[in-house]
Amino acid sequence: MVGRENAFKLIELALKCSPGDQTEALLMGGDSYLTRFAANHIHQNVGEKDAILAVRVVFGQKIGSASTNSLDEGSIRRAVERAAEIARLQPENPDFKTLPGPSPVSEVDGYSRHTAGMTPDDRARAVGAVIARARAKGFQAAGAYSTGEQELAIGNSLGVRAYHVSTGASLVTVAMSETSSGYAEQAAVDAAAIDPVAVADVAVRKCADGVESVRVEPGEYEVILEELAVSSLVGYLARLGFSALALQEGRSFLAGKLGQKIVGENITLWDDGLDPTGFPIPFDFEGVPKRRLTLIEDGVARNVVYDSYTAGREPGRRSTGHATPGFYGSFGPMPMNLFLKPGTATIEEMIRSTKRGIWVTRFHYTNPIHPVKTIITGMTRDGTFLVENGRVVGAVKNFRFTQSVLEAFSEVEMIGRTPKLIGGHFGGMSVPALKVRRFNFTGVTEF
């Protein structure tokens, strides 16, 4: 960790030595630690300390970027020189207007001293509890326990200055027998909120319940989607269409649909980097303050997210505080702190209301097929069960699904009352379980 004072010294150095009309310096760093286990043994304990300084230099409407993870004065100067050289070689970008100016940034607490102080022994004890629960049932446990602290500092030549420090912890495990597997995870700002025994018990129970699975023909079923499965669907909505860049380029499912009903009236989705129940961060990667922004309200599409570049392409538009770092890809602005409104149901109530359906723990190997129609495909994994006449009758072989997310969210019959916090890159999401009337399974596996 560089620390606030040193972070701003490095940023000031980059800004001072830049020849550009405008300059931005972004410092991201942190200390991360990982304890990995497999076959009921810890086999890896690693730690990493790193920081990256990314620079954008602007000449008129020409922009160049460069970065370095060597933070001595010479390396920073060379990074600025490279960014300036790249900018000079660029064609004019007529859509670029300006880097953002300064705005007041709210304070938000996303830091835990307990998490920052976690030792390898602390993580090993937690992992040991997971392994003990699996071993007691004759299963093999694998997974990882990660903890860390991160810092983000941003400054530009127009006066933006912002700094935030945060922590995160995540425990994931798979319990495995010769014929089945069960998965569970917990994530939190404060590692004290993670219960290793509870995580292990969920994974072990799913593994035990799935030992004797049967083949069920693919087709259209009622589904009960646990929170992890729901997070995959919500994540793809975020990536496929809530970016203003995707909307401006006509590749968003929201093209021509803002203000219209796109999913069921029981679906409300928003982004809020200030909510302390998530993984809060008070500003984006341009230093623009975050705020709560409703994306879907009672089934109606309300907003997409903007950074300074996409806002500059529309007269009178301002950034919503959703810029991503340049190395994140060409997605443009993204909602990274998502919340899906909970309902009142429990998983048990969803099961009791199901005549014949599939209970899904999570999805994996999920990929888009038709972004504008939000059709994605993937596999169920680590706990898939058949429900008949209001009761779970047994485990089934895993399915491949091919499904429009918007169509699934138009068929939501029940919503869980207790959301789960799911960690992600530069944020996360909080989502409840869902019961969906119709969900399309297109294939079945042999495991």
NORLINSUL-V909816 format. One record per residue. RES is the residue in three letters. OMEGA is omega in degrees with one decimal (999 if undefined). Layout:
RES	OMEGA
RES	OMEGA
//
This chain:
MET	-178.1
VAL	-177.4
GLY	-175.2
ARG	-174.3
GLU	-179.1
ASN	178.7
ALA	-179.3
PHE	174.7
LYS	179.3
LEU	178.7
ILE	179.3
GLU	178.1
LEU	179.9
ALA	-179.3
LEU	-176.0
LYS	-174.9
CYS	-179.6
SER	175.8
PRO	-172.2
GLY	172.4
ASP	174.5
GLN	-179.9
THR	176.3
GLU	175.4
ALA	-177.5
LEU	178.6
LEU	175.2
MET	-179.5
GLY	177.7
GLY	175.6
ASP	-178.5
SER	-175.8
TYR	-174.4
LEU	171.6
THR	-175.1
ARG	-178.4
PHE	177.3
ALA	179.6
ALA	177.0
ASN	176.5
HIS	170.3
ILE	-178.6
HIS	-179.4
GLN	170.9
ASN	-174.1
VAL	175.3
GLY	179.8
GLU	172.8
LYS	-176.0
ASP	174.5
ALA	-179.7
ILE	171.8
LEU	179.2
ALA	-174.6
VAL	169.2
ARG	177.9
VAL	-175.4
VAL	168.2
PHE	-177.1
GLY	177.3
GLN	174.3
LYS	-173.8
ILE	174.5
GLY	-177.4
SER	174.2
ALA	-179.1
SER	177.5
THR	170.8
ASN	167.1
SER	-169.1
LEU	172.8
ASP	-173.8
GLU	-178.6
GLY	-179.6
SER	178.9
ILE	178.1
ARG	179.4
ARG	177.6
ALA	178.0
VAL	178.7
GLU	179.0
ARG	179.1
ALA	179.4
ALA	179.4
GLU	178.6
ILE	-179.7
ALA	-178.1
ARG	-178.0
LEU	-176.8
GLN	168.8
PRO	175.4
GLU	174.7
ASN	-173.0
PRO	-179.2
ASP	-179.7
PHE	179.5
LYS	-176.3
THR	166.6
LEU	-178.2
PRO	173.0
GLY	-176.0
PRO	172.6
SER	-179.8
PRO	-179.8
VAL	179.0
SER	172.5
GLU	176.7
VAL	-174.7
ASP	174.7
GLY	-172.5
TYR	176.9
SER	176.2
ARG	178.7
HIS	179.0
THR	-178.6
ALA	-177.2
GLY	-179.5
MET	-179.3
THR	173.7
PRO	177.6
ASP	178.1
ASP	179.5
ARG	179.5
ALA	178.2
ARG	177.9
ALA	178.2
VAL	178.0
GLY	178.0
ALA	177.6
VAL	-178.4
ILE	-179.0
ALA	-179.9
ARG	178.6
ALA	-178.3
ARG	-178.8
ALA	178.8
LYS	-178.9
GLY	-178.6
PHE	174.3
GLN	178.4
ALA	174.7
ALA	178.4
GLY	-177.6
ALA	173.3
TYR	-178.7
SER	175.0
THR	177.9
GLY	173.6
GLU	-175.9
GLN	174.5
GLU	179.8
LEU	177.6
ALA	-177.1
ILE	174.8
GLY	173.8
ASN	-173.9
SER	176.5
LEU	175.3
GLY	176.9
VAL	173.2
ARG	-179.2
ALA	-178.8
TYR	178.1
HIS	176.5
VAL	-175.6
SER	174.8
THR	176.1
GLY	176.8
ALA	-179.1
SER	174.5
LEU	177.4
VAL	176.7
THR	170.6
VAL	171.9
ALA	-172.8
MET	167.1
SER	179.3
GLU	-175.0
THR	-174.7
SER	174.9
SER	176.6
GLY	-172.1
TYR	172.9
ALA	176.7
GLU	170.5
GLN	177.5
ALA	-177.7
ALA	169.5
VAL	-178.2
ASP	-179.2
ALA	178.2
ALA	179.1
ALA	-179.8
ILE	-179.0
ASP	-176.5
PRO	-180.0
VAL	178.9
ALA	177.5
VAL	-179.1
ALA	-176.8
ASP	178.2
VAL	-178.6
ALA	-179.3
VAL	-179.7
ARG	179.1
LYS	178.1
CYS	-179.8
ALA	-179.2
ASP	-176.2
GLY	-175.0
VAL	-179.6
GLU	-178.8
SER	-179.8
VAL	178.1
ARG	173.9
VAL	-176.5
GLU	175.8
PRO	-179.7
GLY	-180.0
GLU	-176.3
TYR	159.0
GLU	176.6
VAL	168.4
ILE	-177.2
LEU	173.7
GLU	-171.9
GLU	179.8
LEU	177.1
ALA	178.8
VAL	-178.6
SER	176.7
SER	-179.3
LEU	179.5
VAL	179.2
GLY	178.4
TYR	172.9
LEU	-179.8
ALA	-176.2
ARG	-172.6
LEU	-173.9
GLY	-177.9
PHE	174.2
SER	176.2
ALA	178.8
LEU	177.5
ALA	179.0
LEU	-179.4
GLN	-179.5
GLU	175.9
GLY	-179.1
ARG	178.6
SER	174.1
PHE	179.3
LEU	-179.3
ALA	-179.0
GLY	-173.7
LYS	176.2
LEU	-175.9
GLY	-180.0
GLN	176.7
LYS	-178.2
ILE	178.0
VAL	-179.3
GLY	-178.3
GLU	179.5
ASN	-179.4
ILE	172.5
THR	-175.8
LEU	178.2
TRP	176.8
ASP	-177.1
ASP	178.1
GLY	-178.7
LEU	-176.5
ASP	-176.9
PRO	177.6
THR	176.4
GLY	170.9
PHE	-168.2
PRO	172.6
ILE	-167.8
PRO	-179.7
PHE	-178.0
ASP	-174.3
PHE	167.4
GLU	-179.1
GLY	178.9
VAL	-177.9
PRO	174.7
LYS	175.3
ARG	176.3
ARG	179.8
LEU	179.5
THR	179.7
LEU	175.2
ILE	179.8
GLU	-179.2
ASP	177.0
GLY	-175.8
VAL	177.6
ALA	-175.1
ARG	-171.7
ASN	162.5
VAL	-175.5
VAL	-175.3
TYR	161.9
ASP	-175.4
SER	-178.9
TYR	-178.8
THR	176.1
ALA	180.0
GLY	179.5
ARG	-179.3
GLU	-177.5
PRO	176.3
GLY	-177.4
ARG	176.4
ARG	176.5
SER	175.7
THR	179.7
GLY	-176.8
HIS	175.7
ALA	174.9
THR	176.8
PRO	-174.0
GLY	-177.7
PHE	-178.0
TYR	178.3
GLY	-175.1
SER	-178.3
PHE	-174.3
GLY	-179.6
PRO	-177.7
MET	169.6
PRO	-173.1
MET	179.3
ASN	-169.1
LEU	177.4
PHE	174.7
LEU	-173.7
LYS	178.7
PRO	174.9
GLY	-175.5
THR	-171.7
ALA	170.0
THR	175.9
ILE	-179.4
GLU	177.6
GLU	176.6
MET	179.2
ILE	-177.2
ARG	-177.6
SER	-173.2
THR	177.9
LYS	174.9
ARG	-175.2
GLY	-177.2
ILE	177.1
TRP	-173.0
VAL	175.9
THR	-178.8
ARG	174.2
PHE	170.9
HIS	-178.5
TYR	-176.7
THR	-177.4
ASN	178.5
PRO	173.7
ILE	-179.3
HIS	-174.5
PRO	-176.4
VAL	177.2
LYS	-178.7
THR	177.0
ILE	178.3
ILE	177.1
THR	-179.7
GLY	-176.7
MET	167.3
THR	-176.4
ARG	167.1
ASP	175.6
GLY	179.5
THR	-168.5
PHE	177.2
LEU	177.4
VAL	177.0
GLU	176.6
ASN	172.3
GLY	177.7
ARG	177.6
VAL	-176.1
VAL	176.4
GLY	179.8
ALA	177.7
VAL	174.0
LYS	-177.4
ASN	-179.0
PHE	157.5
ARG	176.0
PHE	171.9
THR	-165.4
GLN	169.7
SER	179.5
VAL	-179.8
LEU	177.4
GLU	177.7
ALA	-179.0
PHE	172.2
SER	-176.8
GLU	-178.6
VAL	-177.0
GLU	-179.6
MET	-179.4
ILE	-178.9
GLY	-177.2
ARG	-177.3
THR	-179.4
PRO	178.1
LYS	178.7
LEU	-178.8
ILE	-179.7
GLY	179.1
GLY	178.0
HIS	176.6
PHE	179.6
GLY	-179.4
GLY	177.9
MET	177.1
SER	-174.3
VAL	174.2
PRO	170.5
ALA	179.6
LEU	165.5
LYS	-176.4
VAL	-175.6
ARG	-176.3
ARG	179.4
PHE	-167.0
ASN	173.6
PHE	-170.4
THR	-179.7
GLY	-179.1
VAL	-178.0
THR	176.0
GLU	-179.7
PHE	999
//
